[in-house]
């Protein structure tokens, strides 16, 4: 099989004319039959968690589909399909995920001669609880938007914003895996030491809670310790993508980060969207990676590949919405405060993974890799308040007349993302949302 | 129950006159009956892993002891005792670990009237394979030796070695959990980008591979997200300690670390010793924490406690041994190159844990927390080559006439640790060892 663009090759599941027997899917902006993202849900608090697929405004219950005998040609995948989360499926390879996708595409298409059997396995998405897709093994957070690096760097080091390594390698740090939570979990305002001017040694509630808009990627199968992943093979290691809000406490971060980087400024919580959109679903939206600038240092050959020059990028557009307690009390809709895109990211998801394993580090199924804040060239396309407000100036204006520098208690932040391309059906990543809350007693 | 020093209270298991029916334990420097550390072993490659206890030069097989009916009063702990690793036991509380310790102490003591039943459950430690104590959830690495901070800081910023936060909080970063391995695993020399002077964008084998001598701590039970652990409760969250070698590639580290800290410079591998010495076993060796210096900033009240003033420290002495290929070919013993101690660590294990959760971050059973490099006031007490050789000068002299700045292929690094105190039986942590090897093809 030709290695070139294998994961970017189009097939019948990308056919823009395909319609689903689930009517809501045919009008849905995020979850038409061309998407079919994987997630984990339960029907109520005591119920066992199960794997589902988003289709329109419904969840297709994979366990139920199996019990109906509709997956009999996938018998070897039963332990993964009936598992309480996606970890076993992530341990397998991309071919297996693709077999499930193709089978479900046939079942959910409006050409299915026995639609009743499938319709019986649907649950309204607003009647189930979505859970984390899998236990998060390791969480790695990159720093790959040159616009984010420049604007935040300019605040800290005017005139000298980019560190010398930025254009040579995708910078990253290890994040905290235990505090990755699913969309909807309240974000308890963290306490911490806020630095010398504010009293070095007292722990107090952070005054500079921020969001960071990021793209997350779940790892398929993994590599052995000591065996790096090459650009030639890297696509096989991408299970799929989700939205990530890497909540950050800027005052804690500034004081604690020398010399080892962010720690408690990030580890209080990281939120992800519940649906994982597979790399195969993203095939129509693969584009060339961002152009390097003329005076950039030479790119390491380990981070290059012919296929990558053609399809190393992924075209995903994002929107960040903010709603305050006051806005909700006046029944106002959440206000978009940023629109940006992944296409300008200086390093691609694939380069992040290859660099990550270049030292022999082993990635494992269920690991989460995030892109770092996604910001565009225009300051209005900034993926965090630190940039949008130039360090916390109360400059984000809301329809109530309220202004925001950083987040206040009650503020609800929502990210949404969509992939669009002429001649193809759009697909979405869904949303990740979270509301800032005071710690009880504060 | 009085909270003061609960975990530091002495009981019959610390009786220095107690002797074991396992003769080798009575002469053993590390594993007498007063120690009883937990580990995980298997008899051969295909065998199921089981929990064992180190006693002298043997492993006591807990599954076998259970089958003999000798743990019938611990029936509620069977799922933890028969588990393939220590995770289930770590999920329980300190009381349960203590019940097992007290039961085994009675069984292994030379006053046991039925020694045969116990002796049947012993295996020579050199005939089994030791494994990781549990799957590592999250790995957090601190930076808590002021001598290490000063000496490495002096190399990077002469005259201004300590960052302003060092004396206000225990600095840390998230480490990579997937590449934590058990003692004996070869350390494959990592490749990486080594920075501008050496060719910014080429990946090549690191020339500056170093060890870092650290103390590790496994977490008991854990806390909920948003609920910090207080100094009053923190001892209950310590399962036990082990040795950690946080292998580091100094050239990769220097180039990649801005602004987010070390990443690939550390994640290629971290080695730990196989035996976990419980906090209860360490009770005789609890001492006051290191003295703060007269001009230190005030300590946050959240990091203070009366009991901590008396027993917040742990007195553990360490030795680092180096053996080269040449030394082994001439049948020379490994050479001690550092002797140091944990007693001068600026922040205690307990303060590290309390600070770690101060923002609401949740710790989980099986998480590994490491102290950062342990270095004493004298430069000869340095816990890494970066310090010992002042940045890689070939100044460590070996009996073959070889000199070392950083580690060369074939070099074997071993850490050993022991706790000693007048009037008490010494106990050891065992050892962690690893040999640097080139990647195949290099």
Interface residues (C-beta under 8 A of the other chain):
Chain A: X137 X138 X143 X163 X164 X165 X168 X169 X171 X172 X173 X174 X175 X176 X177 X178 X179 X181 X188 X190 X191 X192 X193 X195 X196 X200 X201 X202 X203 X225 X226 X228 X249 X252 X255 X256 X257 X258 X259 X260 X261 X262 X263 X264 X265 X267 X268 X269 X297 X298 X299 X300 X302 X355 X356 X358 X359 X360 X361 X362 X363 X364 X367 X439
Chain B: X137 X138 X143 X163 X164 X165 X168 X169 X171 X172 X173 X174 X175 X176 X177 X178 X179 X181 X188 X190 X191 X192 X193 X195 X196 X200 X201 X202 X203 X225 X226 X228 X249 X252 X255 X256 X257 X258 X259 X260 X261 X262 X263 X264 X265 X267 X268 X269 X297 X298 X299 X300 X302 X355 X356 X358 X359 X360 X361 X362 X363 X364 X367 X439
